[in-house]
């Protein structure tokens, strides 16, 4: 199965149904189910921006799972424009049917990578 590594808290926002677009610097023709891997790095600035500007209740920073699979979603499109508040481009992977999964430690990679399930 394909997976994509995304830094926290963005991975959390995707698998919990808040974030419907993941931004990328490259387009993709991939469509289908993808595992969401939480990278080992945490974006503190993003965390505080979400709390302040979007009023989404997030867990404490120390509770975020890092370095493993945290959920899955379905990529249904890749766009260059979007009305989603999450889109900043230049490309956006449109995500649907996201859900959390039991954490599974796993080393991530850049781009899409294969994971045995």
TORFI-388149 format. One record per atom (N, C-alpha, C, O): y, x, z. Coordinates in steps of 0.001 Angstrom, whole numbers, padded with zeros to 6 digits, always signed. Layout:
N
YXZ
...
//
This chain:
117
-001175+000849+000000
+000000+000000+000000
+001238+000894+000000
+001209+001995+000551
+002321+000427-000614
+003576+001166-000649
+004316+000995+000674
+004200-000033+001343
+005072+002015+001031
+005930+001971+002216
+007262+002611+001850
+007352+003394+000905
+008288+002268+002608
+009599+002890+002452
+010140+003198+003843
+010068+002364+004745
+010677+004392+004005
+011213+004823+005289
+012691+004459+005378
+013479+004766+004484
+013045+003800+006476
+014415+003328+006690
+014794+003673+008127
+014009+003457+009050
+015979+004199+008309
+016413+004568+009661
+016641+003335+010527
+016997+002261+010042
+016426+003528+011812
+016743+002497+012783
+018245+002517+013041
+018820+003604+012997
+018908+001436+013300
+018376+000110+013558
+018183-000740+012303
+017870-001926+012406
+018368-000146+011113
+018256-000921+009875
+016848-001450+009651
+016680-002578+009188
+015835-000655+009971
+014456-001131+009830
+014226-002353+010732
+013604-003330+010315
+014724-002290+011947
+014622-003421+012885
+015288-004664+012295
+014733-005761+012363
+016462-004495+011725
+017204-005629+011165
+016461-006257+009997
+016516-007473+009812
+015767-005446+009207
+014982-005990+008092
+013796-006787+008615
+013629-007954+008260
+012978-006173+009450
+011726-006828+009860
+011954-008017+010791
+011048-008821+011010
+013156-008127+011335
+013477-009278+012172
+014297-010328+011428
+014828-011255+012040
+014401-010179+010099
+014990-011207+009264
+016508-011242+009174
+017062-012204+008643
+017193-010226+009673
+018650-010204+009604
+019158-009581+008301
+020123-010068+007712
+018523-008530+007863
+019002-007735+006716
+018149-008056+005499
+016936-007849+005504
+018805-008569+004446
+018068-009004+003257
+018173-008055+002072
+017572-008300+001026
+018928-006979+002226
+019076-005994+001156
+019033-004599+001762
+019733-004317+002735
+018216-003732+001188
+018209-002316+001569
+018862-001543+000437
+018445-001650-000717
+019878-000769+000762
+020634-000027-000238
+019936+001268-000603
+019292+001909+000228
+020080+001632-001859
+019491+002873-002329
+020378+003532-003375
+021250+002894-003964
+020144+004803-003592
+020910+005546-004590
+020199+005540-005937
+020707+006097-006910
+019031+004918-005997
+018207+004888-007203
+017668+003481-007414
+017398+002762-006452
+017511+003089-008676
+016936+001770-008962
+015412+001813-008857
+014806+002882-008934
+014813+000663-008685
+013355+000589-008691
+012892-000623-009494
+013546-001666-009515
+011757-000457-010148
+011128-001589-010838
+010016-002170-009973
+009380-003154-010351
+009780-001557-008804
+008727-002034-007906
+009073-003415-007364
+010195-003667-006923
+008088-004296-007408
+008187-005621-006802
+006902-005856-006024
+005816-005491-006473
+007034-006454-004879
+005850-006758-004097
+005998-006358-002646
+007070-005955-002195
+004890-006479-001924
+004873-006206-000501
+005021-004705-000248
+004426-003881-000942
+005820-004375+000753
+006067-002982+001123
+006097-002890+002651
+006651-003756+003328
+005503-001845+003165
+005563-001586+004606
+006920-000975+004932
+007451-000176+004161
+007467-001350+006061
+008744-000804+006511
+008451+000265+007567
+007911-000017+008637
+008822+001489+007230
+008631+002642+008114
+009968+002955+008776
+010981+003105+008092
+009974+003054+010082
+011182+003454+010810
+011203+004975+010891
+010296+005593+011449
+012239+005564+010331
+012363+007021+010362
+012554+007536+011778
+012708+006762+012723
+012541+008860+011909
+012685+009476+013231
+014133+009564+013689
+014398+009769+014874
+015083+009408+012745
+016491+009490+013105
+017050+008099+013361
+016671+007129+012704
+017953+008018+014321
+018593+006762+014700
+020070+006829+014324
+020727+007841+014568
+020593+005760+013735
+022000+005706+013337
+022821+005010+014421
+022953+003786+014428
+023365+005805+015328
+024159+005252+016436
+025361+004469+015937
+025649+003390+016456
+026070+004988+014940
+027265+004310+014441
+026928+002925+013887
+027652+001959+014128
+025826+002837+013143
+025389+001549+012605
+025066+000588+013744
+025444-000582+013698
+024374+001078+014757
+024012+000262+015920
+025259-000383+016538
+025298-001595+016748
+026265+000431+016824
+027464-000088+017483
+028288-000977+016544
+028926-001924+017003
+028284-000687+015246
+028975-001550+014279
+028331-002933+014211
+029030-003943+014138
+026999-002976+014234
+026288-004261+014198
+026602-005067+015458
+026881-006263+015377
+026556-004424+016600
+026857-005127+017853
+028280-005679+017852
+028508-006825+018240
+029230-004863+017417
+030640-005242+017472
+031032-006233+016385
+031679-007241+016670
+030649-005958+015150
+031162-006727+014015
+030278-007897+013601
+030788-008903+013108
+028986-007790+013787
+028093-008848+013325
+027551-009706+014466
+026935-010748+014240
+027791-009255+015678
+027390-010026+016862
+025887-010322+016896
+025461-011370+017382
+025097-009390+016375
+023641-009526+016439
+023178-008836+017715
+023542-007689+017974
+022390-009525+018496
+021881-008951+019743
+020766-007972+019411
+019748-008348+018831
+020964-006731+019777
+019980-005678+019525
+019416-005166+020845
+020086-005224+021876
+018184-004667+020810
+017630-004070+022037
+018386-002780+022378
+019116-002252+021539
+018215-002276+023590
+018811-000982+023935
+018272+000110+023002
+017132+000038+022543
+019091+001105+022733
+018717+002180+021810
+017367+002785+022171
+016558+003063+021286
+017119+002987+023440
+015868+003649+023859
+014621+002805+023580
+013505+003322+023644
+014789+001529+023275
+013642+000659+023002
+013227+000625+021529
+012200+000034+021194
+014005+001245+020650
+013660+001239+019225
+012477+002166+018951
+012399+003278+019473
+011570+001679+018126
+010416+002479+017717
+010829+003375+016550
+011454+002918+015594
+010474+004645+016642
+010837+005636+015631
+009585+006354+015147
+008644+006573+015909
+009590+006715+013865
+008493+007512+013328
+007213+006743+013086
+006131+007225+013422
+007317+005541+012503
+006105+004783+012214
+006393+003451+011545
+007544+003055+011360
+005317+002778+011189
+005409+001465+010545
+005810+000420+011588
+005206+000340+012658
+006834-000377+011270
+007304-001410+012196
+007186-002818+011615
+007354-003801+012337
+006898-002922+010314
+006795-004242+009707
+006560-004165+008220
+006200-003124+007671
+006776-005305+007581
+006611-005369+006133
+007596-006382+005571
+008132-007225+006291
+007819-006277+004272
+008678-007219+003562
+008231-007237+002112
+007407-006426+001689
+008781-008162+001368
+008486-008252-000058
+009761-007918-000826
+010796-008551-000618
+009689-006932-001706
+010822-006617-002572
+010717-007535-003780
+009733-007506-004519
+011760-008356-003967
+011736-009349-005038
+012701-009022-006171
+012642-009640-007235
+013590-008052-005950
+014545-007694-006991
+015226-006384-006632
+015196-005944-005483
+015841-005770-007638
+016701-004607-007449
+017992-004925-008188
+017977-005164-009395
+019111-004929-007463
+020374-005392-008024
+021459-004317-007927
+021368-003385-007129
+022484-004477-008762
+023656-003604-008715
+024863-004333-008134
+025898-003720-007871
+024727-005643-007935
+025760-006471-007311
+025067-007504-006436
+023976-007976-006755
+025717-007848-005327
+025150-008860-004443
+026238-009409-003539
+027186-008703-003195
+026101-010661-003158
+027024-011275-002202
+026564-011038-000765
+027252-011436+000175
+025410-010396-000585
+024896-010122+000758
+025861-009213+001514
+026379-008247+000953
+026099-009522+002777
+026968-008684+003615
+026379-007294+003814
+027086-006372+004222
+025091-007138+003528
+024411-005856+003719
+024494-004947+002497
+024172-003762+002585
+024923-005490+001361
+024935-004691+000133
+026125-003745+000098
+027271-004156+000280
+025834-002465-000140
+026894-001477-000357
+026593-000612-001576
+027426+000198-001982
+025401-000780-002165
+025028-000132-003415
+024820+001363-003308
+024793+001913-002207
+024672+002022-004439
+024846+001440-005769
+023717+000485-006186
+023894-000313-007106
+022565+000561-005517
+021462-000355-005822
+021035-001045-004536
+021141-000484-003446
+020557-002260-004684
+020081-003005-003526
+018691-003551-003777
+018458-004252-004762
+017764-003229-002879
+016403-003772-002954
+016422-005080-002165
+016561-005075-000941
+016283-006191-002871
+016351-007504-002236
+015015-007790-001544
+013955-007747-002169
+015089-008081-000249
+013900-008268+000578
+013763-009726+001015
+014743-010382+001370
+012534-010208+000980
+012199-011561+001450
+010944-011467+002313
+010253-010448+002310
+010661-012523+003040
+009414-012664+003810
+009140-011475+004730
+008000-011031+004861
+010180-010973+005354
+010016-009841+006264
+009382-010298+007575
+009618-011410+008047
+008577-009417+008145
+007992-009711+009458
+007648-008413+010172
+007403-007374+009558
+007641-008519+011479
+007282-007372+012319
+005783-007184+012317
+005015-008127+012127
+005385-005941+012534
+003975-005608+012702
+003858-004711+013925
+004832-004108+014375
+002658-004641+014442
+002409-003726+015554
+002737-002306+015102
+002336-001887+014016
+003466-001568+015937
+003891-000204+015609
+002691+000694+015349
+001719+000699+016104
+002785+001455+014259
+001742+002419+013911
+002428+003748+013595
+003082+003869+012559
+002287+004753+014477
+002917+006049+014219
+002465+006614+012870
+001283+006570+012530
+003415+007137+012119
+003115+007661+010799
+004284+008514+010327
+005441+008147+010530
+003996+009632+009710
+005033+010481+009147
+005586+009811+007891
+004828+009335+007046
+006909+009780+007780
+007540+009156+006621
+007766+010140+005485
+007506+011337+005613
+008256+009611+004376
+008574+010408+003196
+009784+009788+002523
+010172+008662+002836
+010372+010521+001606
+011480+009986+000822
+010936+009056-000256
+009818+009233-000740
+011739+008067-000624
+011328+007124-001662
+010161+006268-001197
+009882+006170-000002
+009492+005656-002148
+008285+004899-001824
+007127+005866-001666
+007028+006848-002401
+006254+005594-000715
+005073+006426-000537
+003876+005543-000207
+004022+004420+000276
+002703+006072-000476
+001460+005296-000287
+000937+005454+001129
+000967+006538+001713
+000457+004340+001663
-000115+004309+003012
-001447+003572+002918
-001533+002511+002300
-002468+004129+003521
-003754+003430+003597
-003685+002428+004743
-003285+002764+005857
-004083+001183+004448
-004052+000150+005498
-005442-000288+005862
-005611-001149+006726
//
